[in-house]
């Protein structure tokens, strides 16, 4: 069994690492967004796990309470919570990532409450005032965890946690940088499995596995069957099968600007600052999601730089249906890519992979365009 | 027909509006002339002839002229959203332009639908994804039918759609933009969601807005002018609060959604003597009718709360409810301006008033935080205003509101027994769900559940 096989376990809702953690009598908290610092949860000796709705098939409750024009990820989450699929969690942490996640939290509180639930108010822009406010919010969050779980989150614990998470980020970046090669040694599908494991297993174990993985592929002959080099940009994506469809059709994902991707790990936390200052700074100032106002040009530059650095042939936008932020963001990005002469494909999708046939046809067409260039 | 007493005044406005208004001002000029026609038509139908144009309509004419004149005279125009009082902008000598003039203002004539189609064509969103309250602006701009403002300002609430559309507009126009983060937590000590930092956070952000405005306008912030503006805005708030109290009277003294004029005054002209005049006028009209024991609807049978926006394209909807069901729609979410008057005796109190006004503004106070802010508002309303039923015509693209109304209706019904009708539509586009369908839904609800 290879390390990559191990990482495929990360795709399931409840994986063996989480099982093992629970057996030790430890707690797991689910969180909704990359703006929630895992470090603080980890410092409380609680496992932070990114909430996903893997296995959701239909959304009657989500449709009724959140409305049929709310994104299918939030509708699936409400459904899964109602069907007790998240019962392995000891609580949930949400924030105002977007209007839909914000209201999902309200509906969960009333219709299918958890014993522990907490909301973090994350500012929508970056300046000294908002960073200071966010630090205050993070401190409140720390106090909540201490009181609720009867733990002491010391400065030392926070520092250790930051160091551990930075290690994880550094390893992931190292892995990503290998994809700059003419023949990258790893597929986008495998990368997604690694990332999904990264957001759902203890970080120390993840770092060990990832270190082994890096050694395994070091010097390994890369993928050389003349595939087009694709960058994936867009909303929350946690389905390796979606990436596999693209790669099976001749596109090799070499980089991304997605939520469980570069936006999760690209920048590290400054270990020389006071921990809460450092976390507030890093989380608000990192490569942002479109929820952050006034940061659009930085996000555009980030995408354009990665296109250049990773020698990307074309960009696939994957946009969750009914997501206002990503429609607008892609509207702007399309404009910029046109100016730069970078081909792109705009795919709308639901959270649950559906309409794979239509998607394949469009991706295939796009690959032909790229091959013809 | 005899010549109306207001004819001279109308002629004067007609004269003032003549000529070329300049690039991007075509729609505003059309709106101006449309208002003049409407004022004349409505005056001709009135039982008692007016001596002068009613203050709310005069305010709209003056606002449009002011925008045109600002561009001619080189004064700066700042575009802002529909849930913000422009007092700070007036303090800085700016001319505010509420962005939703291009949706709310044009929906009655369906002209916005043309610009929505252009927005669709250029690929900026679709209706269930991005709100049509903002989208027509993009199409109108592309057609050079909307003026390019000198400055852009928005708040992170009430919705993502508004916030992101401002940024897209900034991207295509390159106009300087400033935004303020509206926090989730409450500033009221009595709230279970109270957070001691909220007021400071808002104050810091608003004070940080001032140097940006100074830089953009090349003008110093004048404390006296600011205090004067805050005094004026609080005078208006005093009148609006009186009016809101008068709405509790049974029968309701004014016809449906009479409070909408208050929202217009506070959002378009808040902080000016003109807004004071308009809000006083609306209050006085209601007070007079209470004194005389008159109802806005003859033989009032139903009192409706409408805690969302109007169906803007159907201006006859409330009249139809009055005639068919003797139902008065006492409030809508915008028209019920909830900010009370504050103490403005010191400079710091003026800042506090500014911060409170921003946090509690129509659709900000109810939408910026947990669902309880809206639920409490609704339940208080139902109880205090003796409401018989609630109607919520949900805009398909209004994610956060649509995703809380079912829950909120359930809670409100459990606590008050008052039924709610929630249905999806697009208040800005008659082609999505037409008037006939909306009326059929409302009829069914009133006949089968309420009556």
Interface residues (C-beta under 8 A of the other chain):
Chain A: X64 X65 X66 X67 X68 X69 X70 X74 X96 X98 X99 X100 X102 X103 X104 X106 X107 X109 X110 X111 X119 X121 X123 X124 X125 X127 X129 X130 X133 X136 X290 X291 X293 X294 X296 X321 X322 X323 X324 X325 X327 X328 X329 X331 X332 X334 X335
Chain B: X123 X124 X125 X126 X128 X129 X130 X131 X154 X156 X159 X160 X161 X163 X164 X165 X166 X167 X168 X170 X171 X177 X179 X180 X181 X183 X184 X185 X197 X201 X204 X205 X208 X370 X371 X394 X396 X397 X399 X400 X402 X403 X404 X406 X407 X411 X424
